[in-house]
Structure formats: structure tokens, C-alpha cells
């Protein structure tokens, strides 16, 4: 949480105005429940999501012609409450469509101090929005490269990014690259609940994706993956036509015996 908030708000009247609006629109009855769900150390004001979205859009449209000022305000807001971080996130949904610097601002500046899993999930979705629009494999590689040395909340952001790009993906290479990434995280016994839920979300989205559960993709994965990947594959194989399901199950058993 930011230090010297009163002094800073005098220097940044825009932040003072946003904070006042957040508190005016808050519904305090939900604060205790929200704090427990989020497990955050940040202040929780209790402002409903619809207002956070509106304030975030307004922030971008007010300063889109001065991106230096815009990113400075975002950074100062980021030091505040859970709701102030969410205002920044919803604002970045607008910014990322027009300002390429938004991606590096998220990954390098904001992500090390994410307050909770809800902010992490939403921030990952912002980066996915850019990926799905630009189809930039460089961003995928950058996000995956960050994972091993990332904090827990950064990891959750990356997992959210992956689960969201699966939804718009039409490239076998990308689908299989994500599957390999998941395989590296297995087994998940030593992972926290926050990470496990993030991985499970990717698997759920994978199972909805035609590419991921196609015969060709599963066959490729069995032939090239390690045997502990069979937990990842089970749900996909179960949805295949009966003749293909039997063939894939037999091949999977064969690979297991070879190990």
C-alpha cells in the first residue's frame, strides 16, 4: 500500500477525485466477504465492478493523448487499494488497443506488485486481449519465460493469460506449446491453491477448444510428451469418437510401458 497517501493525493488531484468517487459508490456490506475471498493485504473499499469499469474507461479517455501522464497516474493508483488496482486494469483494457507500450508496462512495472488473484486474472486477460488481436508469438514466449522466476501472483497472471489465449487460438503450434508448459508444472502436489486453480482453468478452456481436443493434436502430444502428461490428456481423449478414443488409449498405454 502506498506511503504518504495524503501528500501524494495533493500532488495528484486526479487520484484524489478517483478515490473519492470509489468511496462514494462503495457498498461496504460486501467488504468483509470480499477481503476473505481475495485474501489481500490491501484495503478493500467495496465499489461494485460496474463502477470500476466505468472509472477505468474514463481514466484512459481523459489522458489517452498524454500517455506519459496516463502511465504515471496508473502507477500511483496501483499503490493503493484493491479497487484502485482494478480501475487501472479496466483502464488498461482500453489502452492496450492503442498503445503498444502497455504490455511492457504490465509485465515489467505492474506485475511484481499485484495485490491479489482477482487482479492477477484480470491483468492476464488484458495481455491476452493484445495477443488475440495481434497474434504475437513473441508475447507468448515472453510470458512463458517469466514464469519460473515469477512471484505467485505473477504466475497466476501468466496462467490467466494462457487460459484466455486458448479461447481465441487457431494454431496447433501454440496449443501444443501451452500443453508442454502445463506438462512441466505436473504433478501439482507442491503448488499452492492459487496456482492449481490457474492451471485447472487452462485445462478447462483447452477441453472446450477444437484444436486442443482434435485427434492430430492429441496424437502429437502423446508421441512427444512425457508420461505424466496423461493426466492432462484424459479429459480430451474421453471426448473423442469411440474408435479414436480406443486407439489413443492404446497408444498412451504403449508409451507408458516404454518408459
N, C-alpha and C positions, 0 to 999 in steps of 0.2 A: 504494500500500500504506500502511496506517495507520502513524502515527508513535507512539512510546511505547506499544507494544502491551502490555508487561508492566504498566505503570501502569494502562492502561485496563482490562485484564482483572481487576485488583484491584478496580476500581470497578464492574465488570460481571461478577459471578461466573457469570451465565448464559452469557456469551460464553466464559469460560474452560471451562465444562463442555462447551459445544458443540465448542470447538476440540479438547479432549481426546478427545471421542468420535470426531471426524473422523479424528484421527491414529491412534486405536486400531483403527478399522475400515478404515484405508487399506491399499491393495495397492501398495506402492512400485514394483513391477516395471513398472508402466504409466506411471510419472511422466514419463520422458523422451519417450516416444511421444506422450503427451497434450500435453505442453508444445509439441512441434513442430507438432502438428495445430492447436492453439489459437492459436499464435503470441502468447502472452500474456506480459506482463512480471510478472504476479502469481505468487505462489507456487502451485505445483500439488502438492497433498497426495497425491492418488491414491485418494480414497474413492469406491467404486462408487456409481452413480446411485441404486440402490435404497435405500441408506442416506441419501443426501442428501434424497430424497423423504420418508422416514420422519422424519428430524430436522426438516425443514421443516414437516411437518404438526404435529408435536409443539410446535414453537415457536408456531404460531398458536393451537392449542387451549389452550396454557398461559397465553396473555396476551390472548385474544380479548375478555375483559371489561375490559381496560385497554389500549385501543388507543394511547394516548399512549406508554405504556411499550413496547408492541409495536413501533411505528414507530421509536422511539428505538433499540431493540435491532437492528432491521433495518438502520438507518443505520450503526451501529457495525460490524456484521458485514460490511456492504458494503465497508468499507475494507480488508478482509482478503484472503484467498486466493481463487482461482477457486472452490474448493468452498464457501467461506463465501458468496460471491455466489449460487451455485446453491441453497444452503439457503434464502436469502432468496427467490429466485424461486419455489421449490416451496412455500414458506410463503405467498407472495402468491397462489398459485392457490387456496388456501383462503380467504384474507382477502377477495379481490375478490368473492366470492359474497355477502358480508355487509356489507362496509364500503366505501361509495362513495368515500371519500377515497383509496382505494388507487390509483385511476387517476392522479390528480394527483401522488401520491407517486412513482409510477413515472416519469411524463413530466417532472416538474419537478425532482425531487430525485435520483433514482437514475440516470436515463438519461445524464446528462453524464459519468459515470464508469464506464461499462460496461467490463469488463475484456477481453472477447473476443467473437467472433462467436457462440459457443455460448450464452453468457449473453444476448446480444442477441436471438437467435432465440427463446429460452425466454421472455424478458420480453415480446416482441411477442405471443407466444401467450397470455400472461396477460391482456393488454389485449383481445385478440380474444375471449377467453372471456367477458369482460364485455359486449363488443359483441354477440356472438351470443345472449347471454341477454336483454339489454335492448333490442337493435335501436336503438342510439343513434346517429343520423346525426351528432350533434354531436361524438362521439368521432372518427368518421371524418374530419370536417372539421378537427378539431384536429390529428390525426396528420399529415394531408397538409400542413397549414400549417407544421408544424415542419420539414419535410423540407429545404427549400432552405438553411436556416442551421444544419442539424444537423451533428454530427461524423459520421465514418464509421460508428462503432458505433451511434449513434442512428439513422442512416439504415438500417442493417441491421435494427434493431429494428422500424422502421416498415415495412420491406419484409416482415418476418416477420408482422407484424400483418395486412398486406394479404393475404398468401398464405393465412393462416388464416381470415379472414372470408369469402374467396371460397368456402371449403368449406361454409359454412352460409348463404350468401346466396341469397335468393329474390326479389330486387328488381332489375329491369332498370336502374333509375336508378343504383344502387350499382355494379353490374357495369360499366356504361359510364363511370362516374366513375373507377373504377380503371383502366380501359383508357386513358382520357385521361391519367391520371397517368403510366402506362407510356410512352405516346407521347411525353411531354415529356422522358423520360430517354433517348430514342433520338437518334442512334446511340450505342452504348455504348463506343466506342473509348477515350474518356478516363476511363472508370470503372475503379475497382480491381476485383480479382477478387472481393473480399468483396461489393461492390455488384452486380456482374454476376450472381453466383450467387443473390443475393437476388431480383433481377428475374426470372431464369430460373425460379426456384421459383414465383413468382406465375403465370408463363405456363403452367407445367405444371399447376398447380391450375386455372387458367382453362380449360384444354383438357379437364379432367375434368367441368366444370360445364355442365349442360344449358343454363342461361340464356346463358352466355357463348358457347357454340358454336351457339346457335339461329340460325335464318335471320333473324329480326327483329333480333336484337342485332348480327349481322354487317352486315346491310344499313344499320342506323343508323350504325354505326362507319365504314363506307366513305363514306357520304354526308356525315359531319360531321368525320371525322378528316383529318389531314394525310397526304401520300402516304408518308412514311417509316413510317407505321403498317402498311404491307403486310407487313413482317416479322413483326409481332405477329399478323396475321390469317391468315397462310399455314397454320399448323397447324390452325386452326379450320375454314377453308374446305375443306381437304383431307378433313375428316371428314364433310362434308355429302353428302347424296344426289347422284348424278351430275348430274341436271338442274339442281338448285340450285347445285351447285358451278360448273358452266359459266356460269350466269347471273351469279354473284357474281364470278367471274374476269373476265368480260367487262366488268362494271361497274367493277371495280378498274382494268382497263386504260384504260377510258374516262376515269376520274378522273385517272389518271396523265398521259394526253395533254392533259387540260385544264390541268394545272399548267404 
